[in-house]
Amino acid sequence: MDISAIFFLLILSALICEFIDSGLGMMYGTILSPLLIVLGFDPQSVIPSILFSQALGGMVATIGHHRYKNADFSIKSTDFKIASVIYLCGIVSVISGALLAVKMPKEWLQIYIGGLVSIMGLVVILRRNFTFSWKKVIGIGMLSAFNKALSGGGYGPLVASGLIISGKDGRSSIGTTDFAEAPICITAFLVWAILKQSYPPLDILVPLTIGAMIGASFGPYCLSKVKNNDKLITVIGWLVLVMGLFCAFNILKA
């Protein structure tokens, strides 16, 4: 495959994954990271490239979510405060996760994240009357950021499902997830760059970033057309559960 074809493939892959992510609050890094590694790209280049591209894609998605009223990100709004708390609580987790990722075997990462995500999905599916709690939001911020720096994925499923468990509705949970994820990704990217004392190659970074920003332009609009919150929450729960089980299945198959 020539260079131009690879460039286009990376753009298309990132576009599709970010479209899904900005519409459902998850699956960009979770799908794209293993996909690119399977295709033969170096994991040490893939993960920071995904972090950077998703940061810009998340910024575009945040504007869209606010514009289409999926969430309210005015400075005094609850959505803005929740996203800020998730980010601030996640800074330490991002650093510790990135430090651990350098040493932890890939199989352990998959087992840990697959099990945790599966449990979160099951809780959402079997939901009762969730009540809002700032303690839950803080816990979500720390745990999800740790996972993001650890593997490049696993952030969206935990935050989106976690916010639902915390008492938020489906559309607002998705929008807030995208908003909080952008600065987390930038922070994680900078930590990776400092630890490795290098940046990922531009022939991976640039097309992923282009694709992510394009895909993020359409996801929030599609989400704004979803009116049934209960069905949306059920869909999120099943997606999270399936993703966790798929991760675990890959370990058993290996």
N, C-alpha and C positions, 0 to 999 in steps of 0.2 A: 504494500500500500504506500503510495507516494505521500509527500509531506502535505500537499493541499488536501488530499482526501482525509488524512488523519486530523488536520486542522478543522475541517468541516464536521467530522465525526464527533470531535470533542465539543464543538459548539452545539450540535444537535442533542448530544447526550445531556449536556448541562441545561439546555433549554427545556427539554422534556422533564427532567428531574426537578428543576426549580419551579416549573409550572405546577407540578403536582405538590411540591413543598409549599408554595405560596398559597395554594388553594386548600390544602389540608393540614398545613403546619408541620409537615414531616416528610422524610424520604429522600431529601437531596443527598446528603452525605451517606445515608444508610444504603442507598442504591448505588450511587456513583462511585463510592470508594471501592467496594468489592468488584464492581464492573470493570473499572480501569485497571485494577490489579490483575484480574483474570485476563485482560487483554494484553498484559505484559508490561504495563507501566510500573516504574519504580515506586513502591509505597512511600519512600521518603520524599518523593516529589509530589505524589498524589495528595497526601493528607494536607500539607500546607497550601497547595493550590486550591483544594476544595474549601478550606477555611477562608481564604482570601476572596474567592469568587462568590461564596455564599454570603459573605459580609456585604458585598455590594448588591447582590441580588436581594438580600434581606432589607436593605435600605430602600430599594425601589418598591418592594412589596409593602413595606410599612406605609409609604406614601399612598399606595393604592388602597390599602385597608382603611386608612383614615378617610380617603376621598370617597370610597363607596360605603362608608359607615359600617364596616364590619367591626370596627373598634374605634374608640375615641382617644386620640393621642394628644389632645390639648394638654398643656403643662399641668393643670390642676385636676385632670381626670384620674379616675381610679385605674384605668388601663395603663396610663403613663407611669403612675406610681408603682404598679405591680411590675411592669417591665424593668423599671429602674432598680427595684429591689432584687429582682432575679439576676440582673447583671452584676450589681455591686456585691451580692453574696457569692457570685460565681467566680470572682477574680482569683481568690485564693485557690479555689478548686481547679481552675484552668491551669495555674502554675504547677500545682501538685500532680495533676493528671498528665501534663506534658512531660514532667520529670519521670514519672513512672512508666510512661509509654515507651521511653527509650530502652527500658530494661525488661518489661513484661512480655512473655511469649504471646504470640498472636492468638493461640488457642484459648488461653486463659481470658483474654479480652472478650472473645466471642461468647464464651460460656457465661461470664459475668453479665455482659450487656444483654445477651439473649434471655437469660433467666429473669433479670430485672424488668425488661420491657414486657415480657410475657405476663408477669404478675400485674403490672400497671394496666395492661389491656384488659385482663380478666376483671380487675376491679371496676373499670369503667363499664364493661358489659353488664356486670351484676350490680350496677349502681343502685344506691338508695337515695335518700334526700341528702345530697352533699351540702355542707354548710361552709361558708367562706372563712378562711383562717390565714392570718399573716404568717403564722408559724409554718403552715404548709407551704406557703409561697417561698419562704426563706429556704426550707429544706429542698424544694424543687430546684431552686436556683443553684444551690451548691452541688447537688447530685448530678444534675443534667450538664452543667459546665464541666465537671470532672470527666464525665463520659465523652464529651465533645473533644476535649484536648487529648483524651486517651486514645481515641480511635478515629476521629473525624466524623463520626456519626453518633446516633443514639441520643441526640439532644432534643430534636423536635418531638419524637414520640413521648419522651418523658415529660417535657414541659406542657405540651398540648393536653395529654391525658391527666397530668398532675393538676393543671389549672381547672380542668373539669371536676376532678375530685375535690378541688378546693372550693367549688361552688360557682365557677364561671360558666357562661353558656358557650356553645360550640364555636360560633363565629368569632366572638371576642377572644376566646382561648387561642384560636389559630392566629388571629392578627397580633395578639400580644406576644405569642411565641416568635413570630417573624421579627418583631420589633426588638425583643430582648436578644435574639440570636445574632443580630448584626454586630454589635459591639463585642459580644463574647467571641465571635469568630475572628475579629480583628485582633483582640488580645491574644487568643490562642495562636494565631499566625505569627505575631511578633515574638511570642515565647519560643515557638519552634525555630524561628529565624535566629534568635539569640543563642539557643542551645546548639544549633547546628552550624552557626556562624556562616550561613549561606542562605540564598533564596532559591525557590524552585525555578526550573527553566521556564523562560517566557513562552516557549512553544506549547507548554501545557497550561500555564497560568492565564495567558491572554485569551485563548479560545473558550476556556471554561468560564471566565469572567464575562465575556460577551454573551455567551449562551444563557448564563444565569440571569443577567440583567434583562434580557429579552423575555425569558420565561416568566420572570417575576412581574412583568407588565400585564400579564393576562390572568394569572391565578386569582388575585383579589376580586377582580370583576366577576369571574365565574362563581366565586364563593358568595358574593353579594346577592346572587339570584337564588340561593338556597334559603328557603323559608321555614322548613321543618327542623327545628333545633333538636328534637329528640332523635330523629332519624340520623341527623348529622353526628350526634354524639355516639350513637350506636355504630355508625360507619367508622368513626375514629377508633373506638374501642376494638373492633374487629381487626382493623388495619394494624394497630399496635400489637395485638396478640399474635397475628399471623407473622409479623416481622420478627418478633421475639422467638417464635417457634422455628421459623426458617433459619435463623442464626444458630439455634441449638442443633437443628437437623444437620447443618453443614459440619458441625463438630463430630456428630455420631457417624456420619458418612465417611469422614476422613480416616 
